């Protein structure tokens, strides 16, 4: 991991600790990354589609911090 990725991950962790009881999800796929705060439940595929997406880890974490996306607000 780069220093910037580590810093962003720490910032996401701090935000999760402050607002989501420490919960966040980070997923790596073949062509992209997905992330959200909270704990997803229910229809997994529908929730994955609603997560923040980035082509790189850095892009994904940056987007999550810019626009905090919560699994608790997902449409089922």
N, C-alpha and C positions, 0 to 999 in steps of 0.2 A: 504494500500500500504506500502511496505517496504521503508526504507530510500534510498536504491539503486534504486528502481523503480522510486521514486520521482526525484532523481538526474538525471537518464537517461531521464525521461520525460522532465525535465527542459532543458537538453542538446538538445533534439529533438526540443523543442519549440524554443530555441535560434537559431538553425540551420535553421529552417523554417523561422524565422523572418529575418535572414540574406540573405537567398537565394531564398525564395519562397513566399515572401510577407506575411509570417506568416501562410501559408497553409500547413497542413498535415492531414492525415487520419489515424485513429487507429480503428481497428475493432476486436471484440471478437466473436469467434465462439465456438461451443461446445468443440472442441478438439485442437484449436490453436488460435493464434492471427495473424493479418495481418496489415501491415502499409506501407505507402509511403508518400513522400512529394508531394506537389501540390494538385490540385483538379481534381479528376477523372471525366470523362464524357464519354458518349457513352455506349458501351456494358459493363455493370457493372460486369458481371460474368467473362468475359475475363480479365478485369483489376484487379479484385481481385486475380486471379491466378498469375498475374505478380508482386503483392506486395511482400514485404519481409514477411517471415513466421517464427513464433517461437512457440514452445509449451507452453512457458510462456511469460508473459508480458516482463520480463527482457530480455529474449532471443531475442524477436522480436525487442525491442528498441535498443538493442546492435547491432544486425545485420543491422538495418536501419542506425545507425551512422557509422558502419564500411564500409558499401557500400550504400551510399545514393541513394535511388531509387525514381525516379520522375515519377509521373503520366503523365507528359508532354512527356516522352520518351516511353510510352507504345505503343505496336503494336496493332492496332485495327483490 
